[in-house]
Amino acid sequence: MPIRPVFAILKAEGGDSVENETKFIELVLYISQKCASDPMFGAIKLNKVLFYSDFLFFGRTGEPITGFEYQRLRNGPAPRKLLPVREKMIRDRILALQEVPLKSGKIQKRTVNLRPPNLRIFTGDEIALVDDVIDALSDCDAQTVSDLSHRTVGWQIAAEGETISYSTVFLSNEPLTDAELLRGTEIANQITRSAA
């Protein structure tokens, strides 16, 4: 079956959760605090930490942490409502945006938390997974995290600006191993024998 119809089925089936803006805000504050000493932390890395945290948690539990909708952008997946929520956080004086000139001539946009995050609204498993994602991406610059996110099936099958379904976390584009091919052949043979 071609990838596009599979994606259409996944979108029709749903699997996406209700957005929890409070959790999203507190998660942005937490990630900003946790990554404050990371010289490679900027807007792109924030987007990827949020994306992987929500999608991997959905893969483990069937529910994302924030339930926010993610879209395909050129630099990888990003929360669709990040910019308006970030602006609200800046107006509410709980978040600042620091612009850091880089040697490359680009400007890194770093979110800086202006108050501690409220972690009581998260489970221990949620924060542990976010910490794992932050640790896994700690040595990555914006280009690297962007390139890594381009390997996800959800980003690959979505069109620019299109929503990436949480359900795509269950899809893989990795080649099958010999053991998987052998097991598939065994199952096909069993079905053929039982149908005869």
Secondary structure, DSSP 8 states (H G I E B T S, - for coil): --HHHHHHHHHHH-------HHHHHHHHHHHHHHTTT-TT-SHHHHHHHHHHHHHHHHHHHSS-SS---EEEETTEEEETTHHHHHHHHHHTTSEEEEEEE-TTS-EEEEEEESS---GGGS-HHHHHHHHHHHHHTTT--HHHHHHHHTTSHHHHHS-TT-EE-GGGGG---S---HHHHHHHHHHHHHHHHHH-
